[in-house]
Each structure stands twice: as C-alpha cells, then as structure tokens.
Amino acid sequence: MVKTGEASHLGVQAPGTLTVWPADLKMRATGLDFYYGSRQALYGINLQVPHERITALIGPSGCGKTTFLRVLNRMYETVPQARPSGEVLLDGTDIFSMDVVGLRRRVGMVFQKPNPFPKTIFDNIAYGLRINGMHRGRRLEEAVERSLRRAALWDEVKDQLQKSAYALSGGQQQRLCIARALAVEPEVLLLDEPCSALDPIATAKIEELLFKLKELCTMVIVTHNMQQAARVADYTGFFLLGKLIEFNKTAVIFKTPAKKETEDYITGRFG
C-alpha cells in the first residue's frame, strides 16, 4: 500500500493501491475504457496525475491521447454515442457524478488550434467571468488583467483590449486562449497539442509559460513533439493503440524506458 509520505513515487505506483488521497495527487483514472459507439478507443487506462506538475501524453496519431484528455473534463459528451467505463477521480471525487459545468470550471481545456471568440480581446477573457457572475466594474477589469499577465500577454495587448482577438498573431491567440481558460482559475488545465500550429519562437513562449503556470494549476499536455515533452513535463505517459503502455517520471521514460514499445517509439523506429 502507498503511504502519504511515498507520494513522490506517483510515477511508478500502481493506481488503485492508495489508502488515502495524497496531497500531491490531483486526478486518477482507474480501469478506464472508452467507446465511440461500438468502437473501443481506450483500454483499461490506469494513470495518476500529480498535483501542480506537468504530465505529458505522447504516442502516434490515433492512439487515444486526445480521447483520454477529453474524458478528464467530459468534453466527449458533445459526441453522440461516446461513453466511458471505469473511474476517474478529481481530488477523490468521481467526475462522472459531478455537475459538468462545475467540472469544466475546475478542469479547463486549450485546444490544438487557437479558437478565440469573435469578440474583443477583453471580452474573450471576460466571457467566463461574466458567466460566473462577474459582470462589470473594476473587479472584472482586474481579473482580465490578471489573466493576461498570467498568460504573459498583458504587455503586448494592454493598449489593444478593445481590438478584435483575430488581429493577434497565432502565438498570441493561443496565449489568449490560455488566458481565457485561466480567468476562471481552474485547478487543472488540459492542453491538446497547443504548439502544433506555432513557429519555434511562439512555441518557446508557450513552453516558458507552462513552467510558470505550474504554481497555479496542474497541467496535462498532449504532444507529438517528444523534445517538447522532455523539456516541459515532469511525468510522461506513452499511449499506443488505445492503451497506456508506460507511465513514469519523464527522465525515466526518455532515458531508461521499461517497455520495448516505448523505446522503439522514442528512438524513431515507428510512429
């Protein structure tokens, strides 16, 4: 059994063996299967997400990474006949029994392509705040500024807040989307290949931002860029054909993987 003092070994413990919910564990999936109609996309996923750390999910296209990410805040519910089986806990509470609006307030998501709303920069950030009852005034303005500062975007846009978000560059739009997600102060931030459409300079800014955001929230990032996973992630999981082949501290995954499939993927033998 895992004791509270052993939580630093989350990367190598088998899910389901915890006698208590340790302070540095944020989410846990146990025996998670997932289906799109009759097609099974995930098979028995057991994965722990450490608190205030970055967990990267790597693997070839179509292996289940994004599907798993979308399960964590029930984004799959927009897809007809999509259904999970198994258990996913957030701070020890079953996410499938939670109010979905409350869940998504706690577990935000940033998508692969920047998707700013057709509104001003200010109104993009204020959108979620207004839904949650913060309609106007100095408090709203301060919250918008705080979110833009957290996303390292304030200095670039502070004089353009009433301009369309579409006027921003691709990298700025992605940071705007991160700021929008941060505005409601989520506990977990899911990022689905947030740098895939960006140039190296914009990618470097996003990666630098992720390091700083660890102080604010737990992050799970899907990436095809193994160098990026090695740079930013504390823990890494390797997915293949809908299964989690291996999960451990990032240094272990990339230097001494336990599974041959992981080694073959990392060394470029397939994928």
Backbone as CSV, one residue per row, in Angstrom:
resi,resn,N_x,N_y,N_z,CA_x,CA_y,CA_z,C_x,C_y,C_z
1,MET,0.840,-1.197,0.000,0.000,0.000,0.000,0.873,1.244,0.000
2,VAL,0.373,2.307,-0.609,1.111,3.562,-0.668,0.790,4.389,0.562
3,LYS,1.803,4.870,1.220,1.612,5.772,2.350,1.717,7.203,1.869
4,THR,1.201,8.140,2.657,1.208,9.542,2.247,2.604,10.016,1.940
5,GLY,3.595,9.608,2.705,4.961,10.061,2.516,5.612,9.517,1.271
6,GLU,4.957,8.587,0.585,5.544,7.990,-0.603,5.007,8.618,-1.880
7,ALA,4.306,9.745,-1.745,3.636,10.330,-2.905,4.606,10.778,-3.977
8,SER,5.874,10.991,-3.654,6.846,11.409,-4.664,7.082,10.307,-5.687
9,HIS,6.629,9.089,-5.409,6.820,7.964,-6.327,5.563,7.687,-7.144
10,LEU,4.718,8.715,-7.329,3.471,8.516,-8.064,3.684,7.900,-9.424
11,GLY,4.812,8.243,-10.066,5.036,7.783,-11.424,5.197,6.291,-11.548
12,VAL,5.507,5.585,-10.456,5.746,4.156,-10.566,4.774,3.331,-9.725
13,GLN,3.843,3.976,-9.044,2.895,3.219,-8.239,1.727,2.770,-9.098
14,ALA,1.201,1.611,-8.789,0.026,1.124,-9.500,-1.214,1.820,-8.969
15,PRO,-2.030,2.430,-9.860,-3.275,3.031,-9.404,-4.148,2.002,-8.702
16,GLY,-4.933,2.481,-7.752,-5.819,1.584,-7.027,-5.215,1.083,-5.731
17,THR,-3.936,1.438,-5.432,-3.307,0.940,-4.216,-3.245,1.989,-3.119
18,LEU,-3.818,3.160,-3.330,-3.717,4.240,-2.356,-4.714,4.032,-1.223
19,THR,-4.242,4.164,0.014,-5.134,4.068,1.159,-5.707,5.429,1.513
20,VAL,-5.043,6.505,1.109,-5.540,7.859,1.301,-5.342,8.612,-0.007
21,TRP,-5.995,9.786,-0.103,-5.792,10.621,-1.288,-4.678,11.606,-0.949
22,PRO,-3.466,11.394,-1.476,-2.331,12.232,-1.079,-2.446,13.650,-1.614
23,ALA,-1.811,14.578,-0.921,-1.916,15.995,-1.271,-1.344,16.288,-2.647
24,ASP,-0.390,15.482,-3.121,0.213,15.785,-4.416,-0.289,14.871,-5.533
25,LEU,-1.514,14.357,-5.369,-2.207,13.664,-6.454,-3.473,14.435,-6.774
26,LYS,-3.654,14.846,-8.025,-4.814,15.668,-8.393,-5.922,14.840,-9.033
27,MET,-5.572,13.992,-10.006,-6.572,13.168,-10.681,-6.051,11.746,-10.803
28,ARG,-6.978,10.804,-10.948,-6.581,9.413,-11.148,-7.626,8.699,-11.990
29,ALA,-7.157,8.058,-13.045,-8.017,7.192,-13.856,-7.694,5.748,-13.515
30,THR,-8.719,4.946,-13.312,-8.541,3.539,-12.977,-9.464,2.688,-13.837
31,GLY,-8.882,1.749,-14.585,-9.678,0.840,-15.407,-10.549,1.562,-16.412
32,LEU,-10.039,2.636,-17.010,-10.853,3.465,-17.902,-10.885,2.889,-19.309
33,ASP,-12.071,2.505,-19.752,-12.333,2.154,-21.144,-13.152,3.289,-21.753
34,PHE,-13.077,3.412,-23.077,-13.873,4.446,-23.731,-14.309,3.943,-25.098
35,TYR,-15.566,4.280,-25.459,-16.153,3.795,-26.701,-16.761,4.947,-27.499
36,TYR,-16.534,4.907,-28.809,-17.295,5.717,-29.752,-18.290,4.775,-30.421
37,GLY,-19.505,4.740,-29.914,-20.464,3.751,-30.391,-19.956,2.360,-30.048
38,SER,-19.787,1.510,-31.059,-19.304,0.142,-30.824,-17.777,0.046,-30.890
39,ARG,-17.118,1.125,-31.281,-15.650,1.094,-31.418,-14.989,1.503,-30.111
40,GLN,-14.125,0.626,-29.606,-13.421,0.941,-28.367,-12.144,1.718,-28.680
41,ALA,-11.956,2.850,-27.979,-10.807,3.721,-28.231,-9.783,3.697,-27.105
42,LEU,-10.205,3.377,-25.885,-9.294,3.281,-24.741,-9.522,1.958,-24.036
43,TYR,-8.437,1.368,-23.557,-8.493,0.046,-22.941,-7.819,0.073,-21.562
44,GLY,-8.620,0.042,-20.520,-8.113,-0.152,-19.166,-7.031,0.828,-18.742
45,ILE,-7.239,2.114,-18.965,-6.215,3.102,-18.639,-6.130,3.307,-17.130
46,ASN,-4.932,3.139,-16.580,-4.634,3.448,-15.179,-3.545,4.510,-15.166
47,LEU,-3.899,5.717,-14.739,-2.934,6.817,-14.801,-3.209,7.813,-13.691
48,GLN,-2.150,8.264,-13.035,-2.255,9.239,-11.967,-1.680,10.578,-12.432
49,VAL,-2.377,11.650,-12.114,-1.952,12.998,-12.497,-1.503,13.737,-11.239
50,PRO,-0.200,13.950,-11.066,0.297,14.628,-9.866,-0.099,16.101,-9.814
51,HIS,-0.319,16.583,-8.613,-0.738,17.956,-8.349,0.379,18.939,-8.666
52,GLU,0.018,20.040,-9.357,0.941,21.133,-9.682,2.200,20.621,-10.386
53,ARG,1.985,19.713,-11.306,3.047,19.210,-12.172,2.514,19.194,-13.603
54,ILE,3.412,19.019,-14.556,3.012,18.869,-15.952,3.145,17.404,-16.334
55,THR,2.049,16.827,-16.793,2.044,15.450,-17.276,1.866,15.492,-18.791
56,ALA,2.788,14.894,-19.528,2.712,14.856,-20.991,2.221,13.486,-21.439
57,LEU,1.415,13.479,-22.490,0.957,12.241,-23.117,1.522,12.207,-24.527
58,ILE,2.307,11.166,-24.835,2.920,11.030,-26.148,2.456,9.729,-26.794
59,GLY,2.695,9.625,-28.098,2.319,8.429,-28.841,1.910,8.806,-30.245
60,PRO,1.836,7.832,-31.157,1.483,8.124,-32.553,0.048,8.615,-32.689
61,SER,-0.277,9.178,-33.840,-1.630,9.673,-34.098,-2.649,8.545,-33.964
62,GLY,-3.795,8.871,-33.388,-4.876,7.901,-33.272,-4.716,6.885,-32.170
63,CYS,-3.815,7.153,-31.220,-3.546,6.150,-30.181,-4.374,6.371,-28.913
64,GLY,-5.178,7.434,-28.864,-6.059,7.638,-27.712,-5.686,8.786,-26.800
65,LYS,-4.627,9.525,-27.111,-4.172,10.603,-26.218,-5.242,11.680,-26.051
66,THR,-5.747,12.181,-27.175,-6.730,13.254,-27.112,-8.043,12.756,-26.528
67,THR,-8.422,11.532,-26.859,-9.633,10.964,-26.264,-9.525,10.943,-24.754
68,PHE,-8.373,10.497,-24.238,-8.186,10.474,-22.787,-8.284,11.880,-22.211
69,LEU,-7.660,12.832,-22.881,-7.696,14.217,-22.404,-9.136,14.716,-22.311
70,ARG,-9.937,14.399,-23.333,-11.323,14.875,-23.358,-12.196,14.188,-22.309
71,VAL,-11.794,13.003,-21.872,-12.534,12.352,-20.795,-12.372,13.131,-19.490
72,LEU,-11.189,13.727,-19.284,-10.878,14.344,-17.996,-11.776,15.530,-17.658
73,ASN,-12.390,16.169,-18.673,-13.406,17.181,-18.348,-14.720,16.927,-19.096
74,ARG,-14.888,15.675,-19.505,-16.135,15.197,-20.135,-16.484,15.965,-21.404
75,MET,-15.465,16.411,-22.124,-15.701,17.077,-23.395,-16.289,16.119,-24.434
76,TYR,-16.113,14.819,-24.217,-16.637,13.814,-25.149,-18.161,13.839,-25.218
77,GLU,-18.814,14.474,-24.256,-20.270,14.452,-24.210,-20.908,15.170,-25.389
78,THR,-20.112,15.905,-26.154,-20.626,16.539,-27.366,-20.676,15.569,-28.546
79,VAL,-20.137,14.360,-28.369,-20.079,13.363,-29.441,-21.166,12.313,-29.207
80,PRO,-22.091,12.116,-30.147,-23.157,11.127,-29.961,-22.590,9.722,-29.739
81,GLN,-23.188,8.996,-28.812,-22.868,7.594,-28.510,-21.451,7.395,-27.963
82,ALA,-20.803,8.465,-27.535,-19.499,8.313,-26.884,-19.730,8.049,-25.400
83,ARG,-19.005,7.078,-24.839,-19.251,6.731,-23.438,-18.000,6.125,-22.800
84,PRO,-17.743,6.485,-21.547,-16.643,5.891,-20.793,-17.132,4.760,-19.906
85,SER,-16.206,3.957,-19.463,-16.460,2.936,-18.455,-15.221,2.871,-17.571
86,GLY,-15.419,2.863,-16.278,-14.293,2.884,-15.358,-14.422,4.063,-14.423
87,GLU,-13.307,4.479,-13.851,-13.334,5.517,-12.820,-12.310,6.598,-13.112
88,VAL,-12.745,7.861,-12.973,-11.828,9.000,-12.998,-12.167,9.870,-11.801
89,LEU,-11.180,10.123,-10.958,-11.385,10.904,-9.746,-10.648,12.234,-9.835
90,LEU,-11.270,13.276,-9.323,-10.667,14.592,-9.163,-10.698,14.910,-7.678
91,ASP,-9.525,15.004,-7.071,-9.435,15.192,-5.612,-10.284,14.158,-4.876
92,GLY,-10.306,12.939,-5.405,-11.010,11.850,-4.752,-12.483,11.745,-5.091
93,THR,-13.009,12.661,-5.927,-14.433,12.663,-6.280,-14.622,12.186,-7.710
94,ASP,-15.609,11.328,-7.924,-15.917,10.772,-9.244,-16.385,11.875,-10.182
95,ILE,-15.661,12.119,-11.285,-16.026,13.218,-12.183,-17.314,12.921,-12.936
96,PHE,-17.675,11.647,-13.088,-18.877,11.296,-13.848,-20.154,11.568,-13.055
97,SER,-20.008,11.803,-11.753,-21.172,12.137,-10.924,-21.248,13.630,-10.639
98,MET,-20.272,14.394,-11.126,-20.225,15.827,-10.866,-21.079,16.590,-11.875
99,ASP,-21.532,17.771,-11.486,-22.161,18.694,-12.418,-21.136,19.072,-13.478
100,VAL,-21.484,18.907,-14.756,-20.498,19.066,-15.810,-19.999,20.510,-15.916
101,VAL,-20.868,21.489,-15.641,-20.434,22.885,-15.678,-19.419,23.150,-14.572
102,GLY,-19.690,22.623,-13.398,-18.747,22.770,-12.294,-17.435,22.062,-12.567
103,LEU,-17.518,20.882,-13.196,-16.299,20.151,-13.543,-15.436,20.958,-14.507
104,ARG,-16.060,21.513,-15.550,-15.284,22.240,-16.562,-14.776,23.573,-16.034
105,ARG,-15.382,24.078,-14.980,-14.833,25.261,-14.329,-13.535,24.888,-13.613
106,ARG,-13.491,23.688,-13.078,-12.291,23.236,-12.352,-11.241,22.639,-13.280
107,VAL,-11.688,22.075,-14.405,-10.783,21.421,-15.356,-10.984,22.085,-16.714
108,GLY,-10.128,23.064,-17.036,-10.241,23.807,-18.283,-9.485,23.119,-19.413
109,MET,-9.728,23.596,-20.643,-9.102,22.959,-21.801,-8.697,23.998,-22.834
110,VAL,-7.509,23.790,-23.421,-6.998,24.605,-24.518,-6.788,23.663,-25.700
111,PHE,-7.323,24.041,-26.856,-7.342,23.136,-27.991,-6.117,23.306,-28.898
112,GLN,-6.001,22.397,-29.848,-4.842,22.339,-30.740,-4.686,23.624,-31.546
113,LYS,-5.779,24.092,-32.128,-5.740,25.334,-32.890,-6.339,26.450,-32.044
114,PRO,-5.711,27.619,-32.037,-6.287,28.735,-31.269,-7.721,28.995,-31.710
115,ASN,-8.625,29.155,-30.756,-10.038,29.361,-31.087,-10.613,30.559,-30.334
116,PRO,-10.045,31.751,-30.563,-10.626,32.926,-29.906,-12.057,33.157,-30.375
117,PHE,-12.869,33.718,-29.496,-14.239,34.061,-29.864,-14.212,35.299,-30.777
118,PRO,-15.233,35.482,-31.612,-15.301,36.677,-32.468,-15.695,37.901,-31.640
119,LYS,-14.847,38.239,-30.710,-15.078,39.344,-29.789,-13.768,40.100,-29.598
120,THR,-13.804,41.126,-28.780,-12.583,41.858,-28.466,-11.685,41.004,-27.570
121,ILE,-10.437,41.425,-27.466,-9.508,40.741,-26.560,-10.070,40.737,-25.147
122,PHE,-10.549,41.892,-24.693,-11.110,41.998,-23.341,-12.288,41.045,-23.163
123,ASP,-13.220,41.053,-24.119,-14.429,40.235,-23.976,-14.137,38.742,-24.056
124,ASN,-13.069,38.347,-24.751,-12.662,36.945,-24.748,-12.328,36.491,-23.340
125,ILE,-11.528,37.296,-22.634,-11.121,36.917,-21.282,-12.289,37.033,-20.309
126,ALA,-13.128,38.049,-20.507,-14.226,38.302,-19.573,-15.380,37.314,-19.736
127,TYR,-15.396,36.561,-20.820,-16.539,35.696,-21.134,-16.882,34.750,-19.979
128,GLY,-15.915,33.957,-19.565,-16.169,33.005,-18.488,-16.449,33.681,-17.162
129,LEU,-15.806,34.810,-16.918,-16.031,35.552,-15.681,-17.467,36.048,-15.601
130,ARG,-17.983,36.536,-16.730,-19.368,37.033,-16.743,-20.361,35.906,-16.534
131,ILE,-20.075,34.747,-17.134,-20.961,33.589,-16.930,-21.037,33.235,-15.446
132,ASN,-19.927,33.463,-14.749,-19.864,33.131,-13.328,-20.242,34.301,-12.426
133,GLY,-20.874,35.335,-13.015,-21.474,36.376,-12.201,-20.693,37.662,-12.042
134,MET,-19.505,37.749,-12.652,-18.710,38.969,-12.545,-18.964,39.809,-13.800
135,HIS,-19.953,40.686,-13.742,-20.463,41.312,-14.964,-19.735,42.584,-15.383
136,ARG,-19.318,43.409,-14.457,-18.734,44.693,-14.864,-17.928,45.280,-13.705
137,GLY,-17.306,46.421,-13.994,-16.638,47.167,-12.943,-15.161,46.842,-12.808
138,ARG,-14.571,47.471,-11.817,-13.135,47.365,-11.592,-12.701,45.929,-11.300
139,ARG,-13.556,45.188,-10.613,-13.204,43.799,-10.288,-13.025,42.971,-11.550
140,LEU,-13.904,43.175,-12.518,-13.798,42.459,-13.789,-12.540,42.874,-14.534
141,GLU,-12.261,44.161,-14.568,-11.074,44.659,-15.257,-9.796,44.085,-14.637
142,GLU,-9.764,44.022,-13.320,-8.588,43.476,-12.630,-8.426,41.991,-12.924
143,ALA,-9.529,41.264,-13.004,-9.459,39.830,-13.292,-8.962,39.586,-14.712
144,VAL,-9.403,40.405,-15.660,-8.929,40.280,-17.037,-7.435,40.570,-17.104
145,GLU,-7.006,41.638,-16.458,-5.581,41.965,-16.458,-4.769,40.845,-15.811
146,ARG,-5.251,40.317,-14.701,-4.524,39.245,-14.016,-4.369,38.014,-14.914
147,SER,-5.416,37.664,-15.638,-5.358,36.501,-16.521,-4.376,36.722,-17.671
148,LEU,-4.401,37.919,-18.244,-3.473,38.229,-19.342,-2.037,38.258,-18.852
149,ARG,-1.817,38.734,-17.637,-0.454,38.712,-17.075,0.004,37.277,-16.849
150,ARG,-0.873,36.444,-16.345,-0.518,35.041,-16.105,-0.163,34.336,-17.404
151,ALA,-0.783,34.761,-18.499,-0.502,34.164,-19.810,0.612,34.903,-20.547
152,ALA,1.308,35.794,-19.850,2.433,36.549,-20.412,2.035,37.300,-21.674
153,LEU,0.825,37.873,-21.662,0.311,38.569,-22.838,-0.033,40.032,-22.557
154,TRP,-0.116,40.408,-21.299,-0.582,41.743,-20.931,0.233,42.851,-21.588
155,ASP,1.548,42.769,-21.504,2.389,43.845,-22.030,2.225,44.022,-23.536
156,GLU,1.829,42.959,-24.226,1.677,43.016,-25.677,0.317,43.551,-26.116
157,VAL,-0.694,43.453,-25.249,-2.058,43.801,-25.684,-2.734,44.844,-24.804
158,LYS,-2.087,45.348,-23.776,-2.762,46.221,-22.808,-3.346,47.475,-23.439
159,ASP,-2.796,47.905,-24.584,-3.329,49.087,-25.265,-4.258,48.727,-26.419
160,GLN,-4.602,47.430,-26.538,-5.421,46.965,-27.660,-6.611,46.137,-27.193
161,LEU,-7.021,46.298,-25.957,-8.027,45.409,-25.377,-9.365,45.448,-26.099
162,GLN,-9.652,46.545,-26.775,-10.930,46.644,-27.484,-10.816,46.252,-28.956
163,LYS,-9.649,45.773,-29.360,-9.479,45.279,-30.726,-9.927,43.827,-30.818
164,SER,-10.239,43.395,-32.033,-10.658,42.008,-32.236,-9.526,41.050,-31.887
165,ALA,-9.873,39.937,-31.255,-8.873,38.916,-30.944,-8.264,38.339,-32.210
166,TYR,-8.987,38.447,-33.332,-8.466,37.916,-34.591,-7.300,38.738,-35.129
167,ALA,-7.078,39.924,-34.569,-5.958,40.751,-35.006,-4.626,40.270,-34.440
168,LEU,-4.675,39.362,-33.479,-3.460,38.848,-32.863,-2.802,37.797,-33.747
169,SER,-1.504,37.596,-33.547,-0.791,36.526,-34.249,-1.239,35.174,-33.712
170,GLY,-0.849,34.100,-34.408,-1.240,32.758,-33.967,-0.766,32.446,-32.568
171,GLY,0.483,32.786,-32.272,1.019,32.526,-30.939,0.319,33.351,-29.877
172,GLN,0.000,34.601,-30.207,-0.731,35.446,-29.266,-2.143,34.928,-29.054
173,GLN,-2.780,34.454,-30.120,-4.123,33.895,-29.980,-4.120,32.679,-29.065
174,GLN,-3.081,31.855,-29.166,-3.030,30.681,-28.300,-2.837,31.089,-26.842
175,ARG,-1.994,32.082,-26.600,-1.837,32.567,-25.229,-3.115,33.244,-24.741
176,LEU,-3.857,33.888,-25.652,-5.156,34.457,-25.285,-6.105,33.351,-24.837
177,CYS,-6.106,32.239,-25.569,-6.967,31.117,-25.190,-6.552,30.527,-23.845
178,ILE,-5.261,30.499,-23.574,-4.790,30.045,-22.267,-5.243,31.028,-21.193
179,ALA,-5.122,32.344,-21.474,-5.574,33.357,-20.517,-7.070,33.229,-20.262
180,ARG,-7.841,32.968,-21.319,-9.290,32.801,-21.174,-9.610,31.615,-20.271
181,ALA,-8.864,30.517,-20.462,-9.070,29.342,-19.607,-8.667,29.629,-18.168
182,LEU,-7.606,30.413,-17.982,-7.115,30.716,-16.641,-8.008,31.689,-15.890
183,ALA,-8.826,32.454,-16.618,-9.617,33.516,-15.997,-10.527,32.989,-14.892
184,VAL,-11.063,31.780,-15.063,-11.963,31.219,-14.051,-11.189,30.402,-13.016
185,GLU,-9.864,30.521,-13.061,-8.960,29.894,-12.092,-9.189,28.386,-11.955
186,PRO,-8.992,27.644,-13.052,-9.156,26.186,-12.981,-8.067,25.542,-12.137
187,GLU,-8.375,24.384,-11.611,-7.384,23.627,-10.843,-6.524,22.769,-11.760
188,VAL,-7.102,22.380,-12.900,-6.399,21.559,-13.887,-6.566,22.222,-15.245
189,LEU,-5.493,22.246,-16.031,-5.548,22.789,-17.381,-5.100,21.702,-18.348
190,LEU,-5.983,21.352,-19.291,-5.700,20.344,-20.306,-5.296,21.063,-21.590
191,LEU,-4.205,20.642,-22.209,-3.724,21.296,-23.422,-3.506,20.246,-24.505
192,ASP,-4.279,20.358,-25.587,-4.212,19.382,-26.673,-3.316,19.925,-27.784
193,GLU,-2.070,19.533,-27.793,-1.086,19.985,-28.780,-1.132,21.505,-28.978
194,PRO,-0.921,22.275,-27.939,-1.113,23.727,-28.019,-0.098,24.439,-28.891
195,CYS,0.994,23.765,-29.268,2.034,24.421,-30.071,2.128,23.875,-31.489
196,SER,1.222,22.986,-31.881,1.380,22.292,-33.158,1.311,23.232,-34.356
197,ALA,0.567,24.349,-34.220,0.408,25.266,-35.350,1.307,26.499,-35.229
198,LEU,2.252,26.466,-34.276,3.038,27.662,-33.976,4.477,27.539,-34.464
199,ASP,5.100,28.693,-34.697,6.511,28.713,-35.085,7.375,28.509,-33.846
200,PRO,8.686,28.268,-34.017,9.552,27.977,-32.867,9.590,29.077,-31.811
201,ILE,9.506,30.336,-32.223,9.553,31.426,-31.248,8.286,31.423,-30.391
202,ALA,7.136,31.278,-31.045,5.877,31.228,-30.302,5.814,29.983,-29.421
203,THR,6.343,28.870,-29.926,6.383,27.639,-29.139,7.202,27.820,-27.875
204,ALA,8.354,28.471,-28.000,9.212,28.715,-26.840,8.494,29.562,-25.795
205,LYS,7.692,30.547,-26.233,6.951,31.383,-25.293,5.900,30.569,-24.548
206,ILE,5.210,29.666,-25.281,4.205,28.821,-24.635,4.867,27.900,-23.611
207,GLU,6.000,27.308,-23.973,6.681,26.396,-23.055,7.159,27.125,-21.806
208,GLU,7.676,28.329,-21.986,8.099,29.124,-20.834,6.901,29.434,-19.936
209,LEU,5.769,29.714,-20.575,4.551,29.991,-19.828,4.121,28.782,-19.003
210,LEU,4.210,27.586,-19.583,3.785,26.376,-18.870,4.580,26.186,-17.585
211,PHE,5.878,26.451,-17.629,6.699,26.336,-16.429,6.158,27.238,-15.319
212,LYS,5.807,28.472,-15.679,5.328,29.435,-14.687,3.960,29.045,-14.150
213,LEU,3.135,28.433,-14.998,1.766,28.111,-14.593,1.701,26.945,-13.618
214,LYS,2.772,26.190,-13.475,2.759,25.073,-12.525,2.469,25.542,-11.107
215,GLU,2.773,26.800,-10.823,2.493,27.331,-9.490,1.003,27.573,-9.281
216,LEU,0.244,27.624,-10.384,-1.174,27.943,-10.308,-2.078,26.734,-10.481
217,CYS,-1.661,25.771,-11.301,-2.568,24.655,-11.586,-1.791,23.440,-12.085
218,THR,-2.481,22.324,-12.079,-1.978,21.071,-12.623,-2.221,21.080,-14.131
219,MET,-1.280,20.539,-14.909,-1.452,20.537,-16.362,-1.241,19.146,-16.952
220,VAL,-2.047,18.830,-17.958,-1.869,17.622,-18.754,-1.797,18.076,-20.203
221,ILE,-0.716,17.731,-20.891,-0.497,18.196,-22.256,-0.315,17.013,-23.201
222,VAL,-1.059,17.020,-24.290,-0.851,16.064,-25.373,0.105,16.693,-26.370
223,THR,1.144,15.956,-26.758,2.096,16.493,-27.727,2.650,15.383,-28.602
224,HIS,2.858,15.708,-29.886,3.574,14.800,-30.780,5.072,15.092,-30.755
225,ASN,5.440,16.192,-30.135,6.828,16.638,-30.101,7.503,16.058,-28.861
226,MET,8.280,14.998,-29.054,8.903,14.347,-27.902,9.927,15.239,-27.221
227,GLN,10.590,16.103,-28.006,11.532,17.041,-27.404,10.792,17.997,-26.474
228,GLN,9.598,18.396,-26.886,8.802,19.272,-26.030,8.413,18.560,-24.735
229,ALA,7.975,17.312,-24.835,7.636,16.548,-23.635,8.840,16.451,-22.703
230,ALA,10.009,16.190,-23.273,11.216,16.067,-22.456,11.575,17.392,-21.786
231,ARG,11.281,18.517,-22.478,11.621,19.831,-21.923,10.666,20.265,-20.808
232,VAL,9.360,20.043,-20.993,8.404,20.693,-20.097,7.773,19.772,-19.061
233,ALA,7.740,18.467,-19.304,6.928,17.583,-18.466,7.704,17.008,-17.292
234,ASP,7.006,16.887,-16.177,7.562,16.186,-15.010,7.307,14.684,-15.123
235,TYR,6.150,14.328,-15.683,5.765,12.931,-15.890,5.313,12.756,-17.332
236,THR,5.504,11.560,-17.872,5.119,11.288,-19.253,4.464,9.917,-19.350
237,GLY,3.376,9.872,-20.116,2.710,8.605,-20.404,2.781,8.321,-21.892
238,PHE,3.088,7.087,-22.256,3.163,6.679,-23.662,1.949,5.831,-24.014
239,PHE,1.158,6.319,-24.973,-0.043,5.623,-25.441,0.240,4.928,-26.763
240,LEU,-0.374,3.759,-26.945,-0.272,3.021,-28.210,-1.524,2.179,-28.375
241,LEU,-2.215,2.374,-29.496,-3.406,1.590,-29.840,-4.432,1.582,-28.706
242,GLY,-4.625,2.754,-28.099,-5.634,2.901,-27.073,-5.238,2.415,-25.697
243,LYS,-3.988,2.005,-25.539,-3.523,1.509,-24.245,-2.396,2.393,-23.721
244,LEU,-2.331,2.537,-22.403,-1.213,3.223,-21.763,-0.109,2.195,-21.555
245,ILE,0.924,2.291,-22.368,1.998,1.303,-22.336,2.917,1.519,-21.141
246,GLU,3.182,2.790,-20.860,4.125,3.092,-19.779,3.883,4.499,-19.269
247,PHE,4.034,4.684,-17.955,3.893,5.999,-17.323,4.918,6.116,-16.210
248,ASN,5.683,7.211,-16.236,6.721,7.367,-15.222,7.224,8.800,-15.248
249,LYS,8.196,9.076,-14.417,8.857,10.371,-14.492,9.465,10.519,-15.884
250,THR,9.429,11.740,-16.400,9.858,11.977,-17.774,11.290,11.515,-18.014
251,ALA,12.181,11.778,-17.085,13.580,11.376,-17.262,13.700,9.865,-17.416
252,VAL,12.873,9.125,-16.687,12.908,7.663,-16.779,12.376,7.203,-18.131
253,ILE,11.269,7.777,-18.559,10.665,7.390,-19.840,11.644,7.579,-20.992
254,PHE,12.368,8.692,-20.999,13.226,9.009,-22.133,14.624,8.399,-22.033
255,LYS,15.082,8.074,-20.837,16.434,7.538,-20.684,16.448,6.028,-20.475
256,THR,15.532,5.523,-19.664,15.535,4.086,-19.369,14.100,3.548,-19.367
257,PRO,13.425,3.588,-20.518,12.043,3.074,-20.551,12.006,1.590,-20.230
258,ALA,10.916,1.185,-19.576,10.793,-0.210,-19.168,10.236,-1.086,-20.284
259,LYS,9.508,-0.498,-21.224,8.842,-1.265,-22.267,9.541,-1.072,-23.612
260,LYS,9.668,-2.167,-24.373,10.304,-2.088,-25.684,9.533,-1.173,-26.630
261,GLU,8.192,-1.199,-26.532,7.397,-0.338,-27.406,7.721,1.141,-27.172
262,THR,7.915,1.503,-25.914,8.264,2.888,-25.587,9.611,3.245,-26.181
263,GLU,10.580,2.374,-25.995,11.927,2.618,-26.538,11.887,2.736,-28.050
264,ASP,11.129,1.853,-28.706,11.051,1.899,-30.176,10.450,3.202,-30.658
265,TYR,9.419,3.703,-29.944,8.798,4.953,-30.361,9.739,6.141,-30.140
266,ILE,10.363,6.181,-28.994,11.228,7.303,-28.657,12.453,7.365,-29.570
267,THR,12.936,6.199,-29.981,14.126,6.167,-30.849,13.760,6.274,-32.324
268,GLY,12.465,6.430,-32.628,12.067,6.674,-34.004,11.894,5.435,-34.860
269,ARG,11.784,4.260,-34.265,11.622,3.038,-35.045,10.220,2.904,-35.615
270,PHE,9.254,3.624,-35.022,7.921,3.702,-35.610,7.278,4.972,-35.095
271,GLY,6.134,5.337,-35.714,5.406,6.500,-35.263,5.614,7.704,-36.129
